Amino acid sequence: MLQKFTLSFPIILIPFVLVNGILTGAISPEPVVWYSPKEIIGIRCITIPIEDFAYCFSLLFLNLWVFERLRKTKKKNI
């Protein structure tokens, strides 16, 4: 599973950074999405809050983990 994750995560980051960068104002004077400074840590990569990267990481990791667990359970029952 870890091998699939390390292969998938950099691939997922490309559209993630493009879309999230556009939404948070990387190429426009006014962002489409605004984050309250009280609700985030404050660390940003370009204009994207670090929490968004953590969300992307956890979303991919948990989906792969659940998929692998279900696949193993199915193999065990056959």
C-alpha positions in Angstrom: 0.0 0.0 0.0 2.8 2.4 0.8 4.3 1.9 -2.6 1.0 2.8 -4.2 0.7 5.8 -2.0 4.2 7.1 -2.7 3.5 6.7 -6.5 0.0 8.3 -6.3 0.6 11.3 -4.0 3.0 13.3 -6.3 0.7 12.6 -9.3 -2.3 13.9 -7.3 -0.4 17.0 -6.2 -0.1 18.4 -9.7 -3.8 19.1 -10.3 -4.3 19.8 -6.6 -1.7 22.6 -6.6 -3.1 24.0 -9.9 -6.7 24.1 -8.9 -6.1 25.1 -5.3 -3.7 27.8 -6.4 -6.3 29.3 -8.7 -8.9 29.2 -6.0 -6.7 30.8 -3.4 -5.5 33.6 -5.6 -2.1 32.5 -7.0 -2.9 34.0 -10.4 -5.7 36.4 -9.6 -5.7 39.6 -7.5 -8.8 38.4 -5.6 -9.0 34.8 -4.3 -12.2 32.7 -4.9 -11.7 30.9 -1.6 -10.7 32.8 1.5 -9.5 31.2 4.7 -10.0 33.0 8.1 -6.6 33.5 9.7 -8.2 32.3 13.0 -9.0 28.9 11.5 -5.7 28.0 9.9 -2.1 27.7 11.2 -0.9 30.4 8.8 1.8 28.5 6.9 1.2 28.6 3.2 2.8 27.1 0.2 2.5 29.7 -2.5 -1.1 30.8 -1.5 -2.3 27.3 -0.4 -2.7 26.7 3.4 -0.7 23.8 4.7 -3.9 22.3 6.0 -5.1 21.7 2.4 -2.0 19.5 1.8 -2.7 17.6 5.0 -6.3 17.1 3.8 -5.1 15.9 0.4 -2.6 13.5 2.0 -5.2 12.0 4.5 -7.9 11.7 1.8 -5.6 9.7 -0.5 -4.1 7.7 2.3 -7.4 6.7 3.9 -8.9 5.8 0.5 -6.0 3.5 -0.3 -6.0 2.0 3.1 -9.7 1.2 3.0 -9.4 -0.2 -0.5 -6.5 -2.5 0.5 -8.3 -3.7 3.6 -11.5 -4.5 1.7 -9.4 -6.3 -1.0 -7.6 -8.4 1.6 -10.9 -9.2 3.3 -12.4 -10.3 0.0 -9.4 -12.5 -0.8 -9.7 -14.1 2.6 -13.4 -14.9 2.2 -12.9 -16.6 -1.2 
